[in-house]
Amino acid sequence: MKKSIAALLLVLLLLGAAGTYLGLNRESFTLWPFHKSMPFDGLSKAISDGHNNLFVIDNAKKTIHKLNGDGVLQYSITSETGKNGEVYRFNDMAVDDLGYLYTIRTLLDPYGIAVKSEQIVRYTPNGQFDRSLFSQEYNDAQTQRYRLGSLRNVQVHDGMVYFFNDEVQQLTLYQAPVGKQETSEPKLVYTIKLPQNKFVAEADGFKPGEIYYSTRSGEIYRAFGDGHSELVYPLPGLDRTRRNFPESLHLDNQGRLIFIDFNNKMISRLDPAQPYTIEGLVTEEKAQANGIDLAFDATSSSIAQDGSLIIVESTQINRRLPDGTITPSMVEALYSQPVRTQLFVHWSVAVAALILVLYAIKLVFFNLLQRRLPLMMKQILILVPVIAASMILLSTVIYESFSKKMEEETFSELILLAKNGQNLVDGDKLESMSSPLDYNGATYQSFRRKIQSVFENNASDDNQGFYKAVYKYENGVIYRILEDDDGMHMFNPFQQTPENQQVVLEGKPATGQWQDFSGEWRYAIAPIFNSAGKIVGVFETSKNLDGILKHRQAVLQSIIRNIALISVGLLLVLVVMTYVLLSSIRKLRNSVGEIAKGNWDTVVTINTRDEVSDLGDSVNTMAARIRDYITKVENFSQSYYRFVPQQFLRFLNKESILEVELGDQVEKNMSILIFNIRSFYLLSKKLTPEENFNFVNSFLSRFGPYVRKHQGLMNKYLGAGFMALFPNQADEALQACVEMRKELDLYNSHRAKVGYSPLDFGIGLHKGPLRLGIIGEQQRLEGNVISDGVNVASMLEKMTEPLGASILITDHVVQSLQQPAAFQYRNLGLIQVEGVKEPLRLFDVYQGDPDTIRVLKEKTKTLFEQAVTYYQVGRFYDAREAFLMVIKQNRQDKAAQLYFYICDEYFQHGTTAEWNGTLSVS
């Protein structure tokens, strides 16, 4: 449980870090990591700098991309969203020699129609926002603009950035120094007074006499230093109709005018010095000859520094080189390797976050919720999601039905408004409009006023976002006349669609939808008739879906809010009801818990007079029977553990004897103790069988508790002794030996008082690996120990008497002691033990011996161990003399006597060939 909670906390921490990282890089997820390029979609302009870098306005004026000469994406600038839902769009741009980018950034209302403000904004060479150079606000009806503001053609020349401002009656030119340190505000350098009833469309140039601007009525004028203007195009007698409207106006490096003629589907060039000669630089035929398909629909152009013409359409970029060749279409921007690597990292983090989410769900539902949970929690976890899911499903059906109804009502409303165009637009007057010269004339203004009055009188939030347009139908062509877009020009041919053809050919209203840079739109179009009943135009009204989406979002928020409130209410009701219903169950649970703890006298008292009360009575009856049964089982268990120690079961990882099976075994490293009474056979001969049993039981009951006192396990009784195991420190086992030896003196003193002869015993203690297990057959099982260490301990016990020791231990025990200084013992050297291949280093523990023996052994310890060292290296004379000195001080030292005789033998007659420094004891 704790591990699952810790893992869940770690996962949540990692998810928080991943979420923060992904949030900071959320814009990257519009791109797939395995794509090597980004197709263009919604191009509107492209320019180049002196390093052949290309800057493009893409994504329907929402994004600016910088590409190097190989078409590799260097950076992207994405437009923001205003605090009240307004949208920013890029309308123009220029770049200086330092790589600084200057743009006209336009702020539109949330519906993408009315212009709120414009700015000249500068970006650093790496695409970071630097500062705003100039700002223009549109706050009242007199300055109201639609989709296109008053700022025109930002350009860079001779270390200065220039841009025009259309002030309706005049055109002003501003300039500001370029450079990263420059912070001064742009200043007015030139003012052009416009001819009467002329309105600026586009402008280019920065020197008086070399400034040209086009008008909404289709002319091109040149401005001079004194502020007056001169008509350049079209001049009287020029073989051009008034519908050859010049758009995308630019000056090339030789002062010639480049513009697009959408009526003839060509890009034209006009030399002001020869105004009657117009050259078709790019036509449909020339483009097709170069294998290029130009649609001349929403096409724009710009002049590169090398004199080539950059041609931009919605999804492709072409160049017309100075020699007339048109380059293949560029339709995508390539991603650089660092960008692709970064994208791969971002998506890898996203995938890792998804895996973490799945793992978190697994931890919650398969780890935590599978644990014990209160019944109330289970009801909440099951019922609340089911109820919420049901409500969401019901709300979704209602929401979808509501949305569909709103769309149907929107189309009905649009059709109704489109049909009203017959009343708003006089067909005869529309038919009389013949060229862009009619722009903003009396008829144009009357149409504008009527249309605006209808929609301004219905300008609630629900009805905002309408787009209106009037088209003229003439000779099979639909021409633009009036729109809520200041960037569109009169008599610009409109693309034919099945819907508008249905209107102009059949006279039936039509509906449809389209998507542009300002959003997604629903539209309706209806025919406009003249007094003779002939179709002369089309009236269009469309609505930005942002309005519908706002309604949907409001409904959705209301649904979510209601679901949340109802869910909380249900949760509260459920909690209260569950609490009341579970109160008696809680009483029952608490009482049963007390019984489970062993409080058998607990009585369940429930007075609800229902099924739970009956269950309580049954529990009381059951508890009484269990109480009697447990008493019997406990008595049985206590008796049983006298035969099979509980420690033995724990070593086998068994809870009770019921789990023990034949063959269960485990390997442990323990201290093995063998205890035996010396000369017991002779003693038993003097006793009757009954007296033998009584004596053995009395003796073992006196010395056995010392084993348990020091965490030992009495494994087996050996007639006049026992074998014990000590799983813990060797210090515990040795301390038990010492205390039993001291207890022997007290025991013998009691025997002496009643006339019994004293007893003696030997203890062998060894530490090593052993295997505990269950042996026998299916009908008779027994716990046993199998280990060479048992044999070693048994041989040590037998050697205690000839070596004059009461406790013999091996060096394995000594090396395992945590506090060896707490015991008194001496080194007996290497001794060859019968039945053991390798000699053992044995130690005589005399700490529990009678004081007379213990003091003498402690006094002679150093001399004795020195003598043992002499013996082991073959210095038998020195060893004999040293052992002799030990014997003189302690005449009862059997080990010293044994060593003395053997040293004398080896000194007198020499050793055998097999002697290896050990002492053999038989």
N, C-alpha and C positions, 0 to 999 in steps of 0.2 A: 504493500500500500504506500509506504513512505517512498519507495523507489519510483513508483508510478507518479506520485505527486511531484517529486523532484524532477523527473523527466518531463512532466507537463510544464512545470515552471521554466525549465531550460528551453523547451520548445517555444513557449510564449515569448521568452526573452529573445530568442533568435528570430521569431516572426516579427517582433517589434523592430529589431534592427533591419531585417529585410524589408519590412514595410516602409521604414524611413528611407532606406536607400532607393527603393522603387518609386516612392513618392517624389523624391528629388529628381529622378530620371524618368518620370512618367511619359514625357514627350517622346522618348525613344521607342515606346511600344507601339507607335504607329507604323514602325518599320519592322519587317521580318529579318531575322539574323542571317538567313541563308540566301537572301536576294543580293545580287551583286550590283544592282542598279535600281534607280527610282524613276519610273515613267513620269513624264510631265502630264499635268492634268489641270487645265484652266490657266494657261499662260496668257499674260497680257502685255508684257514688255520685256525687252532684253537689251543690255548695253555691254560694252567691253571697255577695258582700260588699256594703258600702254604696254602691259605685260601679257596681253592676250587672255586675261581672265574674263570670264563671262558672268554678268550679274543678271538674274532673271527674276521677274515677279511671277510667281506660280500659285497654284492652288486657289484660283479665283481671287487674286489680290490679297491673300492671307499670308503668304510666305515669300521671302526673298532668299534665293540660293546664290552662292558664289561658287563658280566652277573654274578650274584651271584650264590651261590650253588643251589638255587631254580629255576634258569633260569630267574630271574627277571632282566630286563635291568637297568643298573646303569648309563651308559652314552654312547654316540656315538661320534666318531670323523669322520668327513666327509672331504674328500680331496677337495682341492681348484682347481681353474682354473688359469692358468698362464696369464700374462698380454697380451700375444699375441695369446691366445687361446689354449696354451698347457694344458695338463691334468696331474694331479698327481695320482699315484697309489701306494698302499701299497703292498710290495712283501714279507715281513717277519716281525717278531716281537718277542720280549722277554720282560719279566717283572721281576723286582727285588723284594726283600723282603719288600721294603718300598712302593711298589705299583706304582713305576715309570715304564712307558712303553717306550720301545725302538723299533723303527720301521725303516725299510728300505723304504724310500719314493722315488719313481722314477718319474722323470718328462719326459713325452713323448711329441712328436710333436703333433700338432692339430689333426693329423690323427691316433694317437695312435699306431705308429709303431716305429719310431726312438727314441732312448733314448737321451735326452738332458743332463740330470744330475741325480745324485743320492745323497741322504743324509741319514745319521743316525740321526734321530730326536728323541728327548725325550719329553714325555708328563707327566704332573704331575698326582698324584693319582686321581684327579677329572676330568682328561681328557683334561686339558688345555695345550696348546703348551708351552714348557719350553725353549728349545734351540736346535740348530743343533750342533751335536758333530763332524760330519765329512761330507765332500762334495767331490764329484767326478764329473768332467765335461767331456763331450764327444763332442769335437768341430771339430774334423777332421776325415777324412775317415779311418785313421789307428786305431782310437779308437772307431769307430762307432759301436754301439750295437743296437739290435732290440728287443724291448719289455722288455728285461731283461738286466740289467746293469752288472757291475763287482762285486758288493758287494754281499756277501753271508752270510747266517746263522748268524744273530745277536743272541747272547746268553749271559746269566748272570751266573757267577760262582764265589763263594768266594769273594763277594764284588766288582767284576769287570765285566764290560760289554766287550764282545769280538765280533769281526766280521772279516770275511775274505774279501780280495780284490783280485780278479782274474786279474793278470797283464799279462796274456797270457802265457809267458814263466815261470812264477813263481806264487806261491800263498803266499800271505802275511797275517799274523794275527796281528790285532790291539787290544789294550785293553785300557780301560779308567775306572777310579773309578766311582762307582755308588754313589748316594747320592744327596740330593737336593742342597747342598752348593757347590758341586764340579763343577768347570768350566774349568778345564785343558783340553787341546786337547788330543785326543787319540794318543798313541805312538806305534810304530812298535815293536813287541816283538818276531816275528818268521817269517822266510822266508823259503819257500819250493820250491826247484827247481824241476820243472815238468819233467817227462821222455820225451824223444824226441817224437815229433808229438802227444803229449797227451794234451788235453784241459779240463779244470775243468768244471764239471757240478754242483756238490754240495760238501759241506764239513761240518764236525762236529768235536767237540773236541777242547781242548785248551792246553793240555799238550803234549810236544814232546813224541813220542812213542804211544800216545793215540789220535792222530789226524788222521782222515780218510777222504779221498775225493774220489768222483767218477768222471769219465771222460766221455767225450762226446762219446767215443768209447765203453763204457759199462763196464769198469773195476772199481774196488775199490782198492785204495792204502792206505797204512799206512805210515805216515811221522815220521821220527826219529829226534833226537836232532841235528844231524849234517846236516840236510837238505835233506838227500836222502830219497827215497821212496821205499816201498816194495809192490809187488802185493799181494793182499789178495783174490781177487775174480775177475774172475773165475780162479782157479788153474788148471793146466794140469790134465786131467783125470776126472775132475768134470762133473757130469752128467747134464750139462746145455748147451744149444745152445748159440750162440753169440747174440741171440735176447731176452734173458732173461735180459733185461736192468734194472739195479737197479735205482729206482727213489725214491725221498722223503727220502733221507738217514739220519738216526739218530743213535746216541749211546744211549743205555738205561743205567739204573743206575748200571748195572753190566758189562759195557764195551762191550756189544754185539751190533752188527749192525742190525738195522731194516730198511728194504727198501721194496718198492712196485715193484712187477713183473707184469707189465701190460700184458705181453705176456701170462702168465699163470693165470692171474687174481687172484693174491694172494699177501698177505703181508708176507714177509719172514723174518726170523731171522737167523743171522750167528754169531757164536762165533768164533772170530779170533784164539782162542786156538784150535778149532776143525774146520778148514776151509772147510773140506769136508762134513760136516754135515749141511744141510740147512733145517730149520724147517719152515713149513707153519703155521704161527700163525693164519691168517685169510684167508679163501678161500670162494668162492661162496657157496660151500656146507655147511661149518660151519656157515656162516652167515644165510643161509636159515634154518638151524637147529634151530637157535635162533630166527627165525621169522623176520629176517632182510634181506632186498633186497639191495645188493651192486652191482652197475653197473660197478665198476672199470673203470670209465671214468672221467678223471680230478680229481682223488682221491689224497688226501694228508694225511699225518699222522704226529703226534708229540708224544713225551713221557711226560706224566704227572709226577709230583714229587712223586706220590704214586706208580709209576711203571706201571700204566695202559696206554694203547695205545689209543690215541684220533684219530679217523678215520673221515675224512671230505670228503664229496662229495658235489655236487652243492647245494643241498637243505636239507641236513641232517647231523647230527653229531652223531656218535656212539662211545662207549668206549669198548675196550676189557680189561676186568679186569684181574689181575694177575692169577686168577684161570681159565681163558679161556672163561669165560662167556662174551657175547656181549650184552650190554645194549640196551634197546629200543631206537629208533631214536628220537633225539631232532630236531624238524623241525621249531621251532619258539622261539622267545624271548618274555617273558611276560612283559607287561608294569606295572610299579609300580603305586600305587594309586596317589602319587603326580604328576607323569607324566600325568596320565589320567586327573587329575583335571586341570593341566596346559593346556593340549590340549583342554579340554572343554572350558576353559576361552578364549584361543586364537580363537577357532572357534565361540564362542559366540560374541567376538568382531568383527569377520569377518561378522557374520550374522547381528549384529547391524549396521556395516558399510554399508552393502547392503541395509538395511532398510532406513538408512540415505540417501543413494544415491537415492532410490526410492522416498523418501520424498522430496529431493532436486528437482528431476525431476517434482514432483507434484507441488512444489512451483513455479518453473519456467514456466511450461506449463499450469497450471490450475489457478495460482494466478497472476503472473506477466504478462504473455503474454495475459491473458484475459483482462488486463487493456487496456487503450487507448495507442496505439502505432502508430508512424508515418507510413505512407504508404510505405516509403522507407524501413523501418525496416521490415515490413511485407513481402515485396518482397524478401528481403535478407533472412529472416528466412524460406521462403517457397521455393524459386527458387534455392538457393545455395545448400541446402541439397538434393533437387531432382536431380540437375545436378551432384553433387558429388556422390550420390548413383548410378546414371546411369553410371557414369564413372568408379566407383568402380566395378559395375557389369560387365561392358565391360572388364575392366582390369583383373578381376578375371577369366573370360572365356579365355582371352588371356594367362594369367599366368598359368592356369591349362593346357591349350593346350601346352604351352611352356614346362612346367614341365614334362608332359607326353612324349613329344618329346625328352626331355633330357634323361629321363629314357630309352626310346627305343634306343636312340643313345648310351647310356652307356652300355646297354646289347649287342648291336651290336659290340661296341668296345671291350668289354670283350670277347665275343665269338671269334672275330678275333684274339685277343691276345692269347686266349687259344689255338686256332688252330695252331698258330705260335709256340706253344710249341714243335711241331714235328720237327721244324727246330732248336729250341734252345736246345733240349734235345735229345741226341743220344740214341735211344731205346736199341741198343745192349750194350752200355756202362752202361745204367741204369740196364739192366738185369744182367750185371756182378757184380753189387754191391750186396753183400750178407750179410753183417753184419755191426754193428756200427763201426767196425775197419776201414771202408772206410770213416769215417767222416773226412772231410777236406783234403782228399787225392787228387790225381791229377784229377780224374774224377769229384769228388765233386767240386773242385775249378773251373774246366772248365765250369761246369753247372752254377755255381754262377756268373762267369765273363760274360758269354753270356747273362744270364738273366738281370744282372745289366746294361750291356752296352745298351741293348734295351731300358730299362726304363729310364736310366740316360740321354739318347739322346732325351728323350721326357719329360723332367722334368719341364715343365712350370707349373704355378699355377693350370691351368685347369686339368693337368694330374698327379698331386701329389696324394698321398694317395693310391697307388696301393699296393696290397699284393700278393706275388707270392709264390707258393708252388709246389713241385714235389713229387709225390707219386709213389711207386712201387706196381704193382699188381702181386701177386704170390700165387698160390694155393687157389684162392678164397678170399684172404685177401689183403686189401689195407694197405700198410705200409708208414709211413712218411719217407721222405728222405731228403728234403731240404725245408726250410720255412724261411720267414722273421720273425722268432720268435726264439730267442736264448734259450728260455725255452723249446722248443720242441726237442725231441731226435729222432735220426734215428731208423727206424724199430719199432717205437711205433705203434701198430695197430690203424687204423683210423676207426671210427664208420661208419657202412654201412648206406647209405641213398638211397632212390629211385633214386635220381639224379646220384650219383656216380655208382650205379649199372647199370643204363642206359648206362653210358659211358663204363664200363668195360665189360658188357655183349653184348651190341648192337653196341658199337663203335660210338655212336652218342653224339655230344656235348650236354651239359645240362646247364641250368642257374637256379639260385635260390637266396635266400637271407638268412642271418642269423644275429643275434645280439649277441655280446659278450661284455666284459668289456670295449673294446675300441670304441664301437659304433655300428652302423648299417651298414651292408655291402651288396653289390650286387656282385655276383660271377658268373663265367662261368668256366666250366671244359671240357676238351677235352681229348681223348685218345692219348697215346703215343705208337707208333708201333715200333717193331724191324724190322730188314731188311727182315725178313720172313713174315711180315705183321701181326704178332701176337701182341695183346694188352699186353703190359708189364708195363704200367704205366698210370698215369693221371697227366696232367698239369692244375694247377688252377691259375687263376688270378682274383682278386677281388678288389673292390674299396670301400673305405670308403665314405659313403654318405655325410660326412662333405663337401667334394668338391662340390657335387651336391647342397647341402644345401647352400653353399656359393654363388653359381650361382643364386639359387633361391632367397636368401636374397638380392643379388645385384639387381636382376630384380625387386623384391618387393620394395626395397628402391627407385629404379628409378621410379616405378609406383607411389608410394606415393609422391615422390618429384614432379613428373609431375602433379599429381592430385592437390597437394597443389598450385603449380604455376598457373595452369589453373584456379583453384577456385579463387585465388587471382585476376587473370586477369579478370575473369568474374565478380567478385565483384566490381572491379574498374569500368569496363565498365557499369555495372548495376547502380552503384552509379551516374556516370556522366550522363547517359541517363535519369535516374529517376530525377536527379536534374534539368536537362533542361526541361523535360516534366512537372515537378511539379512547375516550376517557376510561371506560370500563375495561377495555382491552389493555390499557396501560396499567391499571390496577392488577389485572391478571398477570401481565408480564412481570411487574415488580415482585409480586408474590412468588411466581414461579422462579424468578431470579434468586430470591432468598432461599428457596428450596434447593435450587441448583448449587448454591454456595454451601449447602450442608446444614442449613437451619431447618431441620426436619419438623420442628414444632410449628412452623409458619402455617397459618390458616388463611385461605383465600376467602375474602368477604366481598361479595358483589350483590347489590340489591336492585338490580335493574329489571329483574323478572323477565328475562329474555334468554336467547340462546347463550349469550356470554355468561349469564348467571348459572345456567345449567352446566356449562363448561367448567366454571369455578368449582361447583360441587364435585364434578368428576375428578378435577385436579386434586381436591382434598382427599378423596378416596384413594386415588393413585399414589399420592404422597405418603399416605399411611402404609400402604403395601410396600412401596419402595423403601420406606424407612426400616421396616422389618427385614426386607431382603438385603439392604445395604449393611445392616448390622451383622447379618450372617456372613456376607461376603467379606466384610472387613476382618471379622474374626478368622475366617478361612485364610485371607491374605496374610494376616500377621503370622499365622501358623506356617503358612507356606514359605514365607521369606526366611524362616529359620532353616529351611532345607536348601533353598536356592537364593543366594544373596541378591538383593535388588541391584547391587553394583554390577554384578555379572551381566544382568539383563541390559543395563545401561551401556556397558561396553559393546554389546551386540546391537545397540540402537533399537531395543525392544521396549515397549511400554509395559507389557505384562507377559506372563508365562504362556498366555494363549497365542502369542505371536511367534513363539519359538518353534523352529522347524529343524529337522535333522539336516546337518550340514552347514548350519549358520556358523560363521567364524569371522574373526577379525584379528589383525596383527597389531600388537602394541609393543612399546618399549617400557618395561617395568622392572622394579626391584623384586627379586625372588628370595623369599626367606624360608629356610628349612629349620625347624625346631624339633629336637628329640631329647628325651630323658635318657641319660646314660645308665647302662646296666639294668634296664627295665625288665629284661627277661628274668634275671635272677630275683628281682623284687616280686614279680608276678607269681613266681613259683611258690612264694610264701603266703599268697593270698588266695582266698576262694574266688570263684568267678564273679559273685556278687560284689565282693570287696574290690576286685579289679575294676569293675565298671564304676563303682562309687569313687574310687581313687582317681581314675582317669578323668571323670567328669569334674571332680573337685579341683584337680590340678589345672585342667583346661579352662575352667570358669575363672580361675585366678589369673591366668596369663593371657587368655584370649582377648579380654577387653583392651589390652594395650595395642593390639593390632588395629581395632576399630578406632581407638582414640587418635591414632595417627593416620587416619584415612586409608587404612589397609583393608584388604578383602581376605577373609578366611576361606581359602579355596578348597582345602581338603584336610581331613583329619587322618593322621598316620599312626593310629594306635596310641603310642606313647608320645605323640607330637603332632605337628601340623605343618602344612605349607600355606604360606600367606603371600599375597601379591600387593605391591604398593605402586599405584599408577602415577603418583605425584613425585615430588622431589625425593632424591635418595636420602636427604637429611631426615625425612619423616621415618623412613624404614629403619635407619641406623639408631634414631632416638628411641624407637620402639624396642629395639634389641637391648639397648643400654638399660632402659627402665625395667624390662623383664629380668635382666641379670641382677639388678638391685632388688627387685621384688623377690628373687630367689633367696637372698639372705634372710629377709623377713619371714618368708615361708618356712625356711629351715629352722628358724628360731621357734616358731610355733610348733613344729613337729618335735623339736627337742623337748618342749615342755610336756608333751604327752608320751614321751618315750620312744618316738620313732627316729630312725636313723635319717641323717640328712640326704638330700637328693642333689644331683648335679645334671646339667644339660649342656648341650652344645648347639650353637646357632651358626649356620652358614648363610651368608648374604651375598648375592650376585645380581648384577643389573645387565639386562640385554633384551634383545627382541624375543618375543614369544607369540604364539598363536592360540587364542582362546576360541573355543567352539563347542558344538554339540555333537557328541558321538553316541553310538548305540544303534538301535534299530527302532522301527516304527512303534513298537509296544513298550520300549524302555529307552529313555533318553537320559543323558547325563552330561553335565558341563565338565569340560576337561581342558588341560593346558598341555600343549606340545611344544617343547623347546629344549635345546641343548643346555640352556641356562638352568633348567631344573636339575639336570644331572650334576652340573657343576656345583650348585648350591648344596645338593645332597652329599657330594664328596667332601665339600668343605666342612659340613657338619660332622662327618665321620673323622676328619683330620683334627678336629679341635682338641680331642683328648691326647693324642701323641705329641701335639705341638704345644700342649699346656695352655691352651686358649679357650675361653668360653665363647668368643665371637670371632669368627674368621670372615674377612671380606676380601673381595678382589679389587684390583686397581680400577676396574670399571666403575665400582661404587665410589672409590676415592675421587676419581676424576669428575664424577657427577655431583659431588657435594657443593652446595652453594656456600656453606660456611665451614670449611674443613677445620679451621682453628677451634671450633666449638667442641671437638672430640679429641680423645686421647687414644692414639694408636701408634704402632711401630711397624716398620717394614720388615717382613720375614724373608724377603728376597724372592727369587724365582724358584718355584717348587713344582716338581713334576707330579701332577695329580693322576692317579690311576684312572684310565678310561678317557683321558683327555690328551689329545695329540700334542698340542703346544703347551709348554710350561706356563704357569700362571704366577703373576706377582701377587702375593698374599700379604695381608696386613692383620695384625693381632690387635683387636680393639679391647683395651683393658679398662676403659673408663667405668664400667659397671662392676668390676671385680672388687672383692673385699679390700679394704684400705691397705692392709699389709702387702698384698700382692701388687695392687695398683701403684703404690709409692715406690716399690723396688723396681718395677718395670719402667716407670717414668724416670727414675734416677739413672738407670743403666741404658736408657733408650739410645742415646748418642753412641755410646761405646758398642752396643749390640749392632746397630745399623752399620757402624764402621767395620765391624768384624764381618758382617754379611758382605760388604763391598770387597774386603780382602779375599773372602772365599770365592766370590764370583769371578775375580781376576786371577785366581790360582795361587795367591800368596797364602798357602795353607799354614805355614808356621806363624805368620803374623796373625792370621785369623784364629788359630788355636790359642795363642796367648791372649788375644782379646776376649775370646769366649770364656777362657779360664778366669779372667778378671771379672766378667759378668757373673759367672757361677759363684765366685767367692763372695760377691755381694748379694746374690739371690740364688740360694741353693735349690730352690724349687722351680727354676726356669728350665722347663723341659726342652724348649726350642734351643736354648744355648747349649744344653747338655748334648742334644742330638748333633748339633753342628760341631761341638768340640770333638766328639768321638770320630765323626767322619773326617774332620780336618786332620786329626792325628793319624787316621788310617791312610789318607791320601799323602800325608807328609812322609810317613814311614815307607809306604809301598808304592806310592804313585797312583794316578787315576787310571780309569779304563779308557779305552779309545772313544767310547761314546759320550764321555762326560762333556757337558756344555755349560758348566757354571751353575747348574740347577741342583736343588736338593730333592732327593727322592724319599718319600715317606710311605712306608708300607703299614 
